[in-house]
Amino acid sequence: LKVVAEGVETSTQDALLKILECDEVQGFYYSHPVHPGEMTQMLMARNA
């Protein structure tokens, strides 16, 4: 069973979820919602 934590907003929450070995996390701490048209540019910039 894999666990996904939603709504992560702080580094403290992120650290706790890593300690608890949560499989996946998502939330504003990582990124606010992105328009699909902007996603390609965002991913390319991160890989540059």
mmCIF file of the N, C-alpha and C atoms, coordinates in Angstrom:
data_MODEL
# 
_entry.id   MODEL 
# 
loop_
_atom_site.group_PDB 
_atom_site.id 
_atom_site.type_symbol 
_atom_site.label_atom_id 
_atom_site.label_alt_id 
_atom_site.label_comp_id 
_atom_site.label_asym_id 
_atom_site.label_entity_id 
_atom_site.label_seq_id 
_atom_site.pdbx_PDB_ins_code 
_atom_site.Cartn_x 
_atom_site.Cartn_y 
_atom_site.Cartn_z 
_atom_site.occupancy 
_atom_site.B_iso_or_equiv 
_atom_site.pdbx_formal_charge 
_atom_site.auth_seq_id 
_atom_site.auth_comp_id 
_atom_site.auth_asym_id 
_atom_site.auth_atom_id 
_atom_site.pdbx_PDB_model_num 
ATOM 1   N N  . LEU A 1 1  ? 0.844  -1.177 0.000   1.00 0.00 ? 1  LEU A N  1 
ATOM 2   C CA . LEU A 1 1  ? 0.000  0.000  0.000   1.00 0.00 ? 1  LEU A CA 1 
ATOM 3   C C  . LEU A 1 1  ? 0.887  1.237  0.000   1.00 0.00 ? 1  LEU A C  1 
ATOM 4   N N  . LYS A 1 2  ? 0.686  2.108  -0.954  1.00 0.00 ? 2  LYS A N  1 
ATOM 5   C CA . LYS A 1 2  ? 1.452  3.357  -1.022  1.00 0.00 ? 2  LYS A CA 1 
ATOM 6   C C  . LYS A 1 2  ? 0.617  4.486  -0.440  1.00 0.00 ? 2  LYS A C  1 
ATOM 7   N N  . VAL A 1 3  ? 1.310  5.429  0.206   1.00 0.00 ? 3  VAL A N  1 
ATOM 8   C CA . VAL A 1 3  ? 0.644  6.553  0.854   1.00 0.00 ? 3  VAL A CA 1 
ATOM 9   C C  . VAL A 1 3  ? 1.029  7.851  0.157   1.00 0.00 ? 3  VAL A C  1 
ATOM 10  N N  . VAL A 1 4  ? 0.024  8.686  -0.142  1.00 0.00 ? 4  VAL A N  1 
ATOM 11  C CA . VAL A 1 4  ? 0.245  10.001 -0.728  1.00 0.00 ? 4  VAL A CA 1 
ATOM 12  C C  . VAL A 1 4  ? -0.272 11.042 0.258   1.00 0.00 ? 4  VAL A C  1 
ATOM 13  N N  . ALA A 1 5  ? 0.601  11.963 0.667   1.00 0.00 ? 5  ALA A N  1 
ATOM 14  C CA . ALA A 1 5  ? 0.199  13.055 1.556   1.00 0.00 ? 5  ALA A CA 1 
ATOM 15  C C  . ALA A 1 5  ? -0.082 14.283 0.702   1.00 0.00 ? 5  ALA A C  1 
ATOM 16  N N  . GLU A 1 6  ? -1.263 14.842 0.851   1.00 0.00 ? 6  GLU A N  1 
ATOM 17  C CA . GLU A 1 6  ? -1.646 16.037 0.109   1.00 0.00 ? 6  GLU A CA 1 
ATOM 18  C C  . GLU A 1 6  ? -1.674 17.236 1.044   1.00 0.00 ? 6  GLU A C  1 
ATOM 19  N N  . GLY A 1 7  ? -1.448 18.412 0.497   1.00 0.00 ? 7  GLY A N  1 
ATOM 20  C CA . GLY A 1 7  ? -1.569 19.638 1.273   1.00 0.00 ? 7  GLY A CA 1 
ATOM 21  C C  . GLY A 1 7  ? -0.335 20.022 2.056   1.00 0.00 ? 7  GLY A C  1 
ATOM 22  N N  . VAL A 1 8  ? 0.837  19.540 1.646   1.00 0.00 ? 8  VAL A N  1 
ATOM 23  C CA . VAL A 1 8  ? 2.081  19.888 2.340   1.00 0.00 ? 8  VAL A CA 1 
ATOM 24  C C  . VAL A 1 8  ? 2.395  21.355 2.043   1.00 0.00 ? 8  VAL A C  1 
ATOM 25  N N  . GLU A 1 9  ? 2.541  22.159 3.104   1.00 0.00 ? 9  GLU A N  1 
ATOM 26  C CA . GLU A 1 9  ? 2.755  23.593 2.930   1.00 0.00 ? 9  GLU A CA 1 
ATOM 27  C C  . GLU A 1 9  ? 4.023  24.115 3.588   1.00 0.00 ? 9  GLU A C  1 
ATOM 28  N N  . THR A 1 10 ? 4.691  23.309 4.410   1.00 0.00 ? 10 THR A N  1 
ATOM 29  C CA . THR A 1 10 ? 5.882  23.800 5.114   1.00 0.00 ? 10 THR A CA 1 
ATOM 30  C C  . THR A 1 10 ? 7.005  22.772 5.074   1.00 0.00 ? 10 THR A C  1 
ATOM 31  N N  . SER A 1 11 ? 8.222  23.247 5.317   1.00 0.00 ? 11 SER A N  1 
ATOM 32  C CA . SER A 1 11 ? 9.367  22.338 5.368   1.00 0.00 ? 11 SER A CA 1 
ATOM 33  C C  . SER A 1 11 ? 9.259  21.397 6.568   1.00 0.00 ? 11 SER A C  1 
ATOM 34  N N  . THR A 1 12 ? 8.625  21.853 7.634   1.00 0.00 ? 12 THR A N  1 
ATOM 35  C CA . THR A 1 12 ? 8.431  21.001 8.811   1.00 0.00 ? 12 THR A CA 1 
ATOM 36  C C  . THR A 1 12 ? 7.537  19.816 8.471   1.00 0.00 ? 12 THR A C  1 
ATOM 37  N N  . GLN A 1 13 ? 6.450  20.076 7.767   1.00 0.00 ? 13 GLN A N  1 
ATOM 38  C CA . GLN A 1 13 ? 5.561  18.992 7.345   1.00 0.00 ? 13 GLN A CA 1 
ATOM 39  C C  . GLN A 1 13 ? 6.298  18.028 6.423   1.00 0.00 ? 13 GLN A C  1 
ATOM 40  N N  . ASP A 1 14 ? 7.077  18.576 5.492   1.00 0.00 ? 14 ASP A N  1 
ATOM 41  C CA . ASP A 1 14 ? 7.838  17.753 4.560   1.00 0.00 ? 14 ASP A CA 1 
ATOM 42  C C  . ASP A 1 14 ? 8.818  16.852 5.307   1.00 0.00 ? 14 ASP A C  1 
ATOM 43  N N  . ALA A 1 15 ? 9.536  17.417 6.273   1.00 0.00 ? 15 ALA A N  1 
ATOM 44  C CA . ALA A 1 15 ? 10.514 16.647 7.047   1.00 0.00 ? 15 ALA A CA 1 
ATOM 45  C C  . ALA A 1 15 ? 9.837  15.530 7.830   1.00 0.00 ? 15 ALA A C  1 
ATOM 46  N N  . LEU A 1 16 ? 8.704  15.824 8.443   1.00 0.00 ? 16 LEU A N  1 
ATOM 47  C CA . LEU A 1 16 ? 7.986  14.804 9.212   1.00 0.00 ? 16 LEU A CA 1 
ATOM 48  C C  . LEU A 1 16 ? 7.529  13.663 8.309   1.00 0.00 ? 16 LEU A C  1 
ATOM 49  N N  . LEU A 1 17 ? 7.024  13.995 7.134   1.00 0.00 ? 17 LEU A N  1 
ATOM 50  C CA . LEU A 1 17 ? 6.566  12.962 6.209   1.00 0.00 ? 17 LEU A CA 1 
ATOM 51  C C  . LEU A 1 17 ? 7.727  12.097 5.720   1.00 0.00 ? 17 LEU A C  1 
ATOM 52  N N  . LYS A 1 18 ? 8.914  12.676 5.578   1.00 0.00 ? 18 LYS A N  1 
ATOM 53  C CA . LYS A 1 18 ? 10.095 11.879 5.216   1.00 0.00 ? 18 LYS A CA 1 
ATOM 54  C C  . LYS A 1 18 ? 10.460 10.923 6.346   1.00 0.00 ? 18 LYS A C  1 
ATOM 55  N N  . ILE A 1 19 ? 10.395 11.407 7.584   1.00 0.00 ? 19 ILE A N  1 
ATOM 56  C CA . ILE A 1 19 ? 10.675 10.548 8.744   1.00 0.00 ? 19 ILE A CA 1 
ATOM 57  C C  . ILE A 1 19 ? 9.682  9.396  8.799   1.00 0.00 ? 19 ILE A C  1 
ATOM 58  N N  . LEU A 1 20 ? 8.424  9.693  8.477   1.00 0.00 ? 20 LEU A N  1 
ATOM 59  C CA . LEU A 1 20 ? 7.374  8.673  8.499   1.00 0.00 ? 20 LEU A CA 1 
ATOM 60  C C  . LEU A 1 20 ? 7.391  7.787  7.259   1.00 0.00 ? 20 LEU A C  1 
ATOM 61  N N  . GLU A 1 21 ? 8.345  8.047  6.351   1.00 0.00 ? 21 GLU A N  1 
ATOM 62  C CA . GLU A 1 21 ? 8.528  7.271  5.121   1.00 0.00 ? 21 GLU A CA 1 
ATOM 63  C C  . GLU A 1 21 ? 7.297  7.281  4.219   1.00 0.00 ? 21 GLU A C  1 
ATOM 64  N N  . CYS A 1 22 ? 6.683  8.456  4.109   1.00 0.00 ? 22 CYS A N  1 
ATOM 65  C CA . CYS A 1 22 ? 5.552  8.631  3.207   1.00 0.00 ? 22 CYS A CA 1 
ATOM 66  C C  . CYS A 1 22 ? 6.053  8.456  1.771   1.00 0.00 ? 22 CYS A C  1 
ATOM 67  N N  . ASP A 1 23 ? 5.287  7.739  0.951   1.00 0.00 ? 23 ASP A N  1 
ATOM 68  C CA . ASP A 1 23 ? 5.733  7.421  -0.408  1.00 0.00 ? 23 ASP A CA 1 
ATOM 69  C C  . ASP A 1 23 ? 5.753  8.633  -1.341  1.00 0.00 ? 23 ASP A C  1 
ATOM 70  N N  . GLU A 1 24 ? 4.712  9.431  -1.321  1.00 0.00 ? 24 GLU A N  1 
ATOM 71  C CA . GLU A 1 24 ? 4.598  10.585 -2.216  1.00 0.00 ? 24 GLU A CA 1 
ATOM 72  C C  . GLU A 1 24 ? 3.993  11.747 -1.445  1.00 0.00 ? 24 GLU A C  1 
ATOM 73  N N  . VAL A 1 25 ? 4.403  12.956 -1.797  1.00 0.00 ? 25 VAL A N  1 
ATOM 74  C CA . VAL A 1 25 ? 3.839  14.154 -1.173  1.00 0.00 ? 25 VAL A CA 1 
ATOM 75  C C  . VAL A 1 25 ? 3.562  15.197 -2.243  1.00 0.00 ? 25 VAL A C  1 
ATOM 76  N N  . GLN A 1 26 ? 2.572  16.036 -1.982  1.00 0.00 ? 26 GLN A N  1 
ATOM 77  C CA . GLN A 1 26 ? 2.280  17.134 -2.891  1.00 0.00 ? 26 GLN A CA 1 
ATOM 78  C C  . GLN A 1 26 ? 1.676  18.275 -2.099  1.00 0.00 ? 26 GLN A C  1 
ATOM 79  N N  . GLY A 1 27 ? 1.791  19.460 -2.638  1.00 0.00 ? 27 GLY A N  1 
ATOM 80  C CA . GLY A 1 27 ? 1.223  20.623 -1.973  1.00 0.00 ? 27 GLY A CA 1 
ATOM 81  C C  . GLY A 1 27 ? 1.923  21.904 -2.381  1.00 0.00 ? 27 GLY A C  1 
ATOM 82  N N  . PHE A 1 28 ? 1.469  23.019 -1.817  1.00 0.00 ? 28 PHE A N  1 
ATOM 83  C CA . PHE A 1 28 ? 2.003  24.333 -2.152  1.00 0.00 ? 28 PHE A CA 1 
ATOM 84  C C  . PHE A 1 28 ? 3.474  24.476 -1.789  1.00 0.00 ? 28 PHE A C  1 
ATOM 85  N N  . TYR A 1 29 ? 3.978  23.653 -0.876  1.00 0.00 ? 29 TYR A N  1 
ATOM 86  C CA . TYR A 1 29 ? 5.401  23.717 -0.526  1.00 0.00 ? 29 TYR A CA 1 
ATOM 87  C C  . TYR A 1 29 ? 6.263  23.461 -1.764  1.00 0.00 ? 29 TYR A C  1 
ATOM 88  N N  . TYR A 1 30 ? 5.782  22.635 -2.647  1.00 0.00 ? 30 TYR A N  1 
ATOM 89  C CA . TYR A 1 30 ? 6.526  22.280 -3.858  1.00 0.00 ? 30 TYR A CA 1 
ATOM 90  C C  . TYR A 1 30 ? 6.174  23.180 -5.032  1.00 0.00 ? 30 TYR A C  1 
ATOM 91  N N  . SER A 1 31 ? 4.895  23.470 -5.200  1.00 0.00 ? 31 SER A N  1 
ATOM 92  C CA . SER A 1 31 ? 4.460  24.316 -6.308  1.00 0.00 ? 31 SER A CA 1 
ATOM 93  C C  . SER A 1 31 ? 2.984  24.648 -6.153  1.00 0.00 ? 31 SER A C  1 
ATOM 94  N N  . HIS A 1 32 ? 2.638  25.858 -6.546  1.00 0.00 ? 32 HIS A N  1 
ATOM 95  C CA . HIS A 1 32 ? 1.229  26.216 -6.646  1.00 0.00 ? 32 HIS A CA 1 
ATOM 96  C C  . HIS A 1 32 ? 0.711  25.621 -7.954  1.00 0.00 ? 32 HIS A C  1 
ATOM 97  N N  . PRO A 1 33 ? -0.595 25.541 -8.132  1.00 0.00 ? 33 PRO A N  1 
ATOM 98  C CA . PRO A 1 33 ? -1.127 24.975 -9.372  1.00 0.00 ? 33 PRO A CA 1 
ATOM 99  C C  . PRO A 1 33 ? -0.522 25.661 -10.602 1.00 0.00 ? 33 PRO A C  1 
ATOM 100 N N  . VAL A 1 34 ? -0.221 24.858 -11.606 1.00 0.00 ? 34 VAL A N  1 
ATOM 101 C CA . VAL A 1 34 ? 0.411  25.352 -12.828 1.00 0.00 ? 34 VAL A CA 1 
ATOM 102 C C  . VAL A 1 34 ? -0.497 25.041 -14.013 1.00 0.00 ? 34 VAL A C  1 
ATOM 103 N N  . HIS A 1 35 ? -0.693 26.027 -14.872 1.00 0.00 ? 35 HIS A N  1 
ATOM 104 C CA . HIS A 1 35 ? -1.484 25.826 -16.085 1.00 0.00 ? 35 HIS A CA 1 
ATOM 105 C C  . HIS A 1 35 ? -0.771 24.792 -16.952 1.00 0.00 ? 35 HIS A C  1 
ATOM 106 N N  . PRO A 1 36 ? -1.519 23.868 -17.561 1.00 0.00 ? 36 PRO A N  1 
ATOM 107 C CA . PRO A 1 36 ? -0.874 22.824 -18.379 1.00 0.00 ? 36 PRO A CA 1 
ATOM 108 C C  . PRO A 1 36 ? 0.079  23.377 -19.434 1.00 0.00 ? 36 PRO A C  1 
ATOM 109 N N  . GLY A 1 37 ? -0.234 24.528 -19.998 1.00 0.00 ? 37 GLY A N  1 
ATOM 110 C CA . GLY A 1 37 ? 0.627  25.122 -21.011 1.00 0.00 ? 37 GLY A CA 1 
ATOM 111 C C  . GLY A 1 37 ? 1.979  25.568 -20.466 1.00 0.00 ? 37 GLY A C  1 
ATOM 112 N N  . GLU A 1 38 ? 2.060  25.809 -19.166 1.00 0.00 ? 38 GLU A N  1 
ATOM 113 C CA . GLU A 1 38 ? 3.306  26.245 -18.539 1.00 0.00 ? 38 GLU A CA 1 
ATOM 114 C C  . GLU A 1 38 ? 4.147  25.073 -18.028 1.00 0.00 ? 38 GLU A C  1 
ATOM 115 N N  . MET A 1 39 ? 3.552  23.907 -17.949 1.00 0.00 ? 39 MET A N  1 
ATOM 116 C CA . MET A 1 39 ? 4.222  22.754 -17.347 1.00 0.00 ? 39 MET A CA 1 
ATOM 117 C C  . MET A 1 39 ? 5.494  22.365 -18.096 1.00 0.00 ? 39 MET A C  1 
ATOM 118 N N  . THR A 1 40 ? 5.454  22.338 -19.418 1.00 0.00 ? 40 THR A N  1 
ATOM 119 C CA . THR A 1 40 ? 6.636  21.953 -20.194 1.00 0.00 ? 40 THR A CA 1 
ATOM 120 C C  . THR A 1 40 ? 7.796  22.897 -19.924 1.00 0.00 ? 40 THR A C  1 
ATOM 121 N N  . GLN A 1 41 ? 7.531  24.204 -19.929 1.00 0.00 ? 41 GLN A N  1 
ATOM 122 C CA . GLN A 1 41 ? 8.592  25.182 -19.664 1.00 0.00 ? 41 GLN A CA 1 
ATOM 123 C C  . GLN A 1 41 ? 9.157  25.004 -18.259 1.00 0.00 ? 41 GLN A C  1 
ATOM 124 N N  . MET A 1 42 ? 8.290  24.771 -17.298 1.00 0.00 ? 42 MET A N  1 
ATOM 125 C CA . MET A 1 42 ? 8.733  24.609 -15.922 1.00 0.00 ? 42 MET A CA 1 
ATOM 126 C C  . MET A 1 42 ? 9.645  23.388 -15.784 1.00 0.00 ? 42 MET A C  1 
ATOM 127 N N  . LEU A 1 43 ? 9.264  22.279 -16.385 1.00 0.00 ? 43 LEU A N  1 
ATOM 128 C CA . LEU A 1 43 ? 10.067 21.060 -16.299 1.00 0.00 ? 43 LEU A CA 1 
ATOM 129 C C  . LEU A 1 43 ? 11.396 21.215 -17.035 1.00 0.00 ? 43 LEU A C  1 
ATOM 130 N N  . MET A 1 44 ? 11.379 21.880 -18.173 1.00 0.00 ? 44 MET A N  1 
ATOM 131 C CA . MET A 1 44 ? 12.621 22.084 -18.915 1.00 0.00 ? 44 MET A CA 1 
ATOM 132 C C  . MET A 1 44 ? 13.580 22.978 -18.128 1.00 0.00 ? 44 MET A C  1 
ATOM 133 N N  . ALA A 1 45 ? 13.068 23.992 -17.451 1.00 0.00 ? 45 ALA A N  1 
ATOM 134 C CA . ALA A 1 45 ? 13.908 24.892 -16.660 1.00 0.00 ? 45 ALA A CA 1 
ATOM 135 C C  . ALA A 1 45 ? 14.546 24.149 -15.492 1.00 0.00 ? 45 ALA A C  1 
ATOM 136 N N  . ARG A 1 46 ? 13.828 23.223 -14.900 1.00 0.00 ? 46 ARG A N  1 
ATOM 137 C CA . ARG A 1 46 ? 14.371 22.456 -13.773 1.00 0.00 ? 46 ARG A CA 1 
ATOM 138 C C  . ARG A 1 46 ? 15.460 21.494 -14.222 1.00 0.00 ? 46 ARG A C  1 
ATOM 139 N N  . ASN A 1 47 ? 15.383 21.020 -15.454 1.00 0.00 ? 47 ASN A N  1 
ATOM 140 C CA . ASN A 1 47 ? 16.362 20.053 -15.960 1.00 0.00 ? 47 ASN A CA 1 
ATOM 141 C C  . ASN A 1 47 ? 17.549 20.724 -16.639 1.00 0.00 ? 47 ASN A C  1 
ATOM 142 N N  . ALA A 1 48 ? 17.515 22.036 -16.772 1.00 0.00 ? 48 ALA A N  1 
ATOM 143 C CA . ALA A 1 48 ? 18.598 22.750 -17.470 1.00 0.00 ? 48 ALA A CA 1 
ATOM 144 C C  . ALA A 1 48 ? 19.837 22.865 -16.609 1.00 0.00 ? 48 ALA A C  1 
# 
